Amino acid sequence: MTAIIPAADLAALTAPGTSPTERPVLLDVRWRLGGPPGHPEYLTGHLPGAVYVDLDRELAGPPGDAGRHPLPDPDVFGAAMRRAGVSLGRPVVVYDAGDGWAAARAWWLLRWAGHGDVRVLDGGLAGWSGPLTTEEPAPAEGDFVPAHGGLPVLDADGAAALARRGVLLDARAGERYRGEVEPIDPVAGHIPGARSAPTTDNVGPDGLLRSPAELGDRFAALGVTPGTEVGVYCGSGVSAAHQVWALDVAGVTAALYPGSWSEWTARPGRPVARGPEPG
């Protein structure tokens, strides 16, 4: 099952007359780092049938020592998914405003929690030319119950170890990796041994995810070869989910460090590397 769906394919699956068993559950996950919440934008227009999901409240736990966007409580996450109509036997498509970060976070959580048929709308709402609506749907309650183990995860110690035995990718902007700036977290730099791989390079100038071949070449240049163990982190586990998604499209399974740099720097004494080299 591919992790991505083009807008034209989604339009065909949601066209009038499509069988209800073929129509995917649609989740609108519009979000911006630091706010404001995406629900007001959702109310101005969204894909017909799409249910809004709040990343900060439903796709993440409260910020703290575990990071700015730690994994959500499974009961909270499961309730949000069932409210949106998510069931194990029905496909799900997630989208955001266009950069794919929030949508990939929802994709990753659902896959991590055991749902095997989840795709991200390529290009998000910005790439959608079909109809929009302001009507909020009231879907039937779904039956999805999170069952962990669908995708691998890392904690801080695991990320540090993987950086030495495999490839740990830092999905933040290059200047943050190098430690030149740090606008959010208390310490600048990167996890020793990690390699800089900004998430923004996964997307082409048209706003769509690069092809599997292009992504494969990109990750191979970063040391991701067959059999390599791969992990990804970012600032708080959101843009890193986009990297895991892009790796999946390229045919590579990668582990996510959900706490990411915001957890790494929350405990004094963890080592920090600076500059362009892994360290």
C-alpha positions in Angstrom: 0.0 0.0 0.0 1.5 3.3 -1.1 1.7 6.1 1.5 0.7 8.9 -0.9 -2.3 9.7 -3.1 -2.4 12.2 -5.9 -5.3 14.7 -6.0 -6.7 13.2 -9.1 -6.9 9.8 -7.6 -8.6 11.1 -4.5 -11.1 13.0 -6.6 -12.0 9.7 -8.3 -12.4 8.0 -4.9 -14.7 10.7 -3.6 -16.8 11.3 -6.7 -20.6 10.9 -6.5 -21.6 7.3 -6.9 -18.4 5.9 -5.4 -19.1 2.8 -3.2 -19.1 3.8 0.5 -16.6 1.0 1.2 -14.1 2.6 -1.3 -14.5 6.1 0.0 -11.7 6.9 2.4 -12.2 8.7 5.7 -10.8 12.2 5.2 -8.9 14.0 8.0 -8.1 17.7 7.7 -5.0 18.4 9.9 -4.2 22.0 9.1 -1.7 23.3 11.6 1.1 26.0 12.0 3.9 25.9 14.5 3.0 28.3 17.3 -0.6 28.6 16.1 -3.2 29.8 15.5 -5.3 26.6 15.4 -6.3 25.4 12.0 -10.0 25.0 12.8 -11.1 28.5 11.7 -9.4 27.9 8.3 -11.1 24.5 8.1 -14.5 26.2 8.6 -13.9 28.5 5.6 -13.6 25.5 3.3 -12.5 21.9 3.3 -12.8 18.7 1.3 -16.4 17.4 1.5 -16.7 14.9 4.3 -13.3 15.8 5.9 -13.2 16.0 9.7 -10.9 18.5 11.4 -8.3 17.0 13.8 -6.3 19.2 16.1 -2.6 18.3 16.1 -1.7 20.0 19.4 -4.6 18.5 21.3 -5.3 15.2 19.6 -2.1 14.2 17.8 0.3 15.1 20.6 0.4 15.1 24.4 1.0 18.1 26.6 4.5 19.7 26.1 7.1 19.0 28.8 10.2 17.0 29.5 9.2 14.5 26.8 9.3 17.3 24.2 7.0 19.9 22.6 4.9 17.4 20.8 5.2 14.1 22.6 3.2 11.1 21.6 -0.5 11.5 22.6 -2.3 9.5 25.2 -3.6 6.5 23.3 -7.1 6.9 24.7 -7.2 10.6 23.5 -5.8 9.7 20.1 -8.1 6.7 19.7 -11.2 8.7 20.7 -10.3 11.5 18.2 -9.9 8.9 15.4 -13.2 7.2 16.2 -14.9 10.6 16.3 -13.6 11.2 12.8 -15.0 7.9 11.6 -11.7 6.0 11.4 -12.1 2.2 11.4 -9.5 -0.5 10.8 -11.3 -1.8 7.7 -11.6 1.5 5.9 -8.9 3.6 4.1 -7.9 7.0 5.5 -6.5 10.0 3.6 -5.0 12.9 5.5 -4.2 16.4 4.3 -3.1 19.8 5.5 -2.7 23.2 3.9 0.1 22.0 1.7 3.5 21.5 3.3 2.6 18.0 4.5 4.1 18.2 7.9 0.9 17.9 9.9 -0.6 15.4 7.5 2.5 13.2 7.8 2.3 13.4 11.6 -1.3 12.0 11.4 -0.2 9.4 8.8 2.7 8.3 11.1 0.5 8.1 14.2 -2.1 6.0 12.5 0.5 3.7 11.0 2.3 3.5 14.3 -0.9 2.6 16.1 -1.8 -0.2 13.7 -3.8 1.2 10.8 -2.4 -0.2 7.6 -4.2 1.8 5.0 -3.3 5.5 5.4 -2.2 7.9 2.7 -1.2 11.6 2.6 -2.8 13.8 -0.1 0.2 14.9 -2.3 0.3 18.7 -2.2 -2.4 19.0 0.4 -5.2 21.5 0.1 -3.0 23.7 -2.1 -2.9 21.0 -4.7 -6.6 20.2 -4.6 -8.7 21.5 -7.5 -11.9 19.8 -6.6 -14.9 21.1 -4.6 -14.7 22.5 -1.1 -17.5 22.9 1.5 -18.1 24.7 4.7 -20.4 22.0 6.0 -19.1 20.0 9.0 -19.8 16.3 8.7 -21.1 14.1 11.5 -19.6 10.7 10.6 -20.7 7.5 12.2 -18.4 6.5 15.1 -15.4 4.4 13.9 -14.0 1.4 15.6 -10.3 2.1 15.6 -8.4 1.3 18.8 -4.6 2.1 18.8 -2.4 -1.0 19.0 1.3 0.1 19.1 4.0 -1.5 17.0 3.1 -0.6 13.5 6.2 1.6 13.0 9.4 1.8 15.0 10.2 4.5 17.5 13.3 5.8 19.3 13.9 7.3 22.6 16.9 9.6 23.4 19.3 6.8 24.1 18.2 4.8 21.1 18.7 7.9 18.9 22.2 8.4 20.2 23.1 4.8 19.6 21.6 4.6 16.1 23.6 7.7 15.1 26.7 5.6 15.6 25.6 2.2 14.1 23.3 3.4 11.3 22.0 6.7 9.9 20.3 9.3 12.1 18.8 12.1 10.0 18.1 15.6 11.4 15.1 16.9 9.5 15.4 20.6 10.7 16.7 23.5 8.6 20.5 23.4 8.0 21.2 26.5 10.1 19.5 24.9 13.1 21.5 21.6 12.6 24.7 23.6 12.4 23.8 25.5 15.6 23.9 28.9 14.0 20.4 29.7 15.2 17.9 28.1 17.5 14.6 30.0 17.6 12.6 27.6 19.7 14.6 25.2 21.9 17.1 26.2 24.7 20.2 24.8 23.1 21.5 25.0 19.5 23.2 22.2 17.6 22.4 18.6 16.8 22.7 15.1 18.2 26.3 13.9 17.7 26.6 11.6 14.7 23.4 12.9 13.1 23.4 14.0 9.4 21.6 17.1 8.2 18.7 16.3 5.9 16.1 19.2 5.9 12.6 18.0 5.3 12.0 20.8 2.8 14.3 19.1 0.3 11.7 16.2 0.0 9.4 18.5 -1.9 9.9 19.8 -5.4 9.2 23.4 -6.7 5.7 22.4 -7.6 4.9 21.7 -3.9 4.5 17.9 -4.5 6.6 15.2 -3.0 9.6 14.2 -5.2 9.3 10.9 -7.0 10.4 7.7 -5.3 13.5 7.6 -7.5 14.5 11.2 -6.7 13.9 10.5 -3.0 15.9 7.3 -3.2 18.8 9.2 -4.7 18.6 11.9 -2.1 18.6 9.4 0.8 21.4 7.3 -0.7 23.6 10.4 -0.9 23.0 10.7 2.9 24.2 7.1 3.5 20.9 5.3 3.4 21.7 2.1 1.6 20.0 -1.3 1.6 20.2 -2.8 5.0 21.0 0.5 6.7 19.2 1.2 10.0 17.6 4.6 9.7 16.1 7.0 12.3 14.8 10.6 12.0 14.3 13.5 14.4 13.5 17.2 14.1 12.6 19.9 16.6 9.5 18.2 18.1 8.6 15.2 16.0 6.4 16.8 13.4 8.6 17.6 10.4 10.5 14.3 11.1 7.3 12.4 10.5 7.3 14.0 7.0 10.9 12.6 6.5 9.7 9.1 7.7 6.8 9.4 5.2 9.2 10.4 2.4 11.5 7.5 3.2 8.5 5.1 3.2 7.6 6.4 -0.3 11.2 5.7 -1.3 10.9 2.1 0.0 12.8 2.6 3.3 11.3 2.0 6.8 12.7 4.5 9.3 12.3 4.9 13.1 11.0 8.2 14.5 12.4 9.9 17.6 9.1 11.6 18.7 10.7 13.7 21.5 13.3 15.0 19.0 15.6 18.0 19.8 13.0 19.5 22.2 13.4 16.4 24.4 17.1 16.0 23.9 17.8 19.5 25.2 15.3 19.3 28.1 17.8 17.3 30.1 21.1 19.1 30.9 24.2 17.2 30.1 23.2 15.5 26.9 26.0 16.0 24.3 25.6 18.5 21.6 27.5 18.8 18.3 27.7 22.0 16.2 28.9 22.8 12.7 28.3 21.1 9.3 29.8 17.7 10.2 28.0 15.0 12.2 30.5 15.2 15.0 
